[in-house]
Amino acid sequence: MTSSLVFFDGVCNLCNGTVQFLLKIDKHRHLQFASLQGETAKKVLPVYQISPGKLSSIIFIHNNKIYTESSAVLEIFRVIGGLWTILYVFKIIPAFLRNGLYRLVARYRYQWFGKKDQCMIPSPSLQSRFLD
């Protein structure tokens, strides 16, 4: 397994858009991706005492440490590096505030952004970045 793995809701349009954005800005290919509905999630997440059915949060594993909700997002930008690390400054905002906003968006993401019938299928050129 990679040392930087992003688990995302594979049927969520907002989540898929976020993954597409991360693929574009991750020039050094630090990140790999797996949907929360996939086999990798079923195998890996229980090791961290997280239910694979937890579809309300992005989950980021980096160097065997797990991050969820807003902390996952901020850590992803820190790992990508470059100017994106500036966003890590939001870590100074207390987690209960950051996560409150995160949970609000997560709760309404299907209503606001829509939902797909099935998980996205990466193009052949991106397939190496995705795990089942």
RAPE-V18727 format. One record per residue. N is the residue number from 1. RES is the residue in three letters. PHI is phi as a letter, one per 20 degrees, with the letter a starting at -180 (NA if undefined). PSI is psi in degrees with one decimal (none if undefined). Layout:
# RAPE-V18727
N;RES;PHI;PSI
N;RES;PHI;PSI
This chain:
# RAPE-V18727
1;MET;NA;146.3
2;THR;f;160.9
3;SER;e;-7.9
4;SER;c;98.9
5;LEU;c;124.8
6;VAL;d;120.1
7;PHE;e;133.9
8;PHE;b;159.4
9;ASP;f;108.6
10;GLY;f;-14.2
11;VAL;d;-5.2
12;CYS;e;125.6
13;ASN;f;-40.9
14;LEU;f;-44.8
15;CYS;f;-43.2
16;ASN;f;-39.5
17;GLY;f;-38.8
18;THR;f;-42.4
19;VAL;f;-44.0
20;GLN;g;-42.0
21;PHE;f;-45.9
22;LEU;f;-37.4
23;LEU;f;-37.8
24;LYS;f;-39.8
25;ILE;e;-13.4
26;ASP;e;70.8
27;LYS;f;-29.7
28;HIS;e;8.1
29;ARG;l;46.6
30;HIS;f;-30.1
31;LEU;d;145.0
32;GLN;c;163.4
33;PHE;c;149.4
34;ALA;b;140.5
35;SER;f;150.1
36;LEU;f;-17.5
37;GLN;e;-5.2
38;GLY;e;176.8
39;GLU;f;-37.6
40;THR;f;-42.8
41;ALA;f;-41.9
42;LYS;f;-30.8
43;LYS;e;-43.0
44;VAL;e;-45.1
45;LEU;f;-38.8
46;PRO;g;-27.4
47;VAL;g;-30.2
48;TYR;d;17.0
49;GLN;l;38.0
50;ILE;d;132.1
51;SER;f;131.1
52;PRO;f;-19.7
53;GLY;e;1.9
54;LYS;f;86.1
55;LEU;e;4.5
56;SER;e;3.8
57;SER;b;144.9
58;ILE;f;142.9
59;ILE;c;130.2
60;PHE;c;126.6
61;ILE;d;123.3
62;HIS;c;121.7
63;ASN;l;45.9
64;ASN;m;15.9
65;LYS;d;140.2
66;ILE;d;139.4
67;TYR;c;142.5
68;THR;c;166.2
69;GLU;l;-136.5
70;SER;f;-31.7
71;SER;f;-35.4
72;ALA;f;-45.9
73;VAL;f;-47.7
74;LEU;f;-39.8
75;GLU;f;-36.9
76;ILE;g;-46.6
77;PHE;f;-34.6
78;ARG;f;-42.0
79;VAL;f;-38.2
80;ILE;g;-38.7
81;GLY;n;-165.3
82;GLY;m;-149.7
83;LEU;f;-20.2
84;TRP;f;-22.2
85;THR;f;-19.2
86;ILE;g;-35.1
87;LEU;f;-20.0
88;TYR;f;-15.8
89;VAL;g;-25.4
90;PHE;f;-8.6
91;LYS;f;-22.3
92;ILE;f;-20.7
93;ILE;f;130.8
94;PRO;g;140.5
95;ALA;g;-35.9
96;PHE;f;-30.0
97;LEU;f;-48.5
98;ARG;g;-46.1
99;ASN;f;-28.8
100;GLY;f;-46.4
101;LEU;f;-42.7
102;TYR;g;-47.3
103;ARG;f;-34.7
104;LEU;f;-49.2
105;VAL;f;-42.9
106;ALA;f;-40.1
107;ARG;f;-37.8
108;TYR;d;8.4
109;ARG;g;-38.3
110;TYR;f;-39.0
111;GLN;f;-41.4
112;TRP;e;-37.6
113;PHE;d;-14.6
114;GLY;n;176.1
115;LYS;b;143.2
116;LYS;e;161.5
117;ASP;f;-24.2
118;GLN;b;165.0
119;CYS;f;150.9
120;MET;f;149.4
121;ILE;d;117.2
122;PRO;f;150.0
123;SER;f;158.4
124;PRO;g;-34.6
125;SER;f;-20.6
126;LEU;d;-4.8
127;GLN;g;-32.9
128;SER;f;-16.9
129;ARG;e;-7.5
130;PHE;d;138.9
131;LEU;d;154.2
132;ASP;f;none
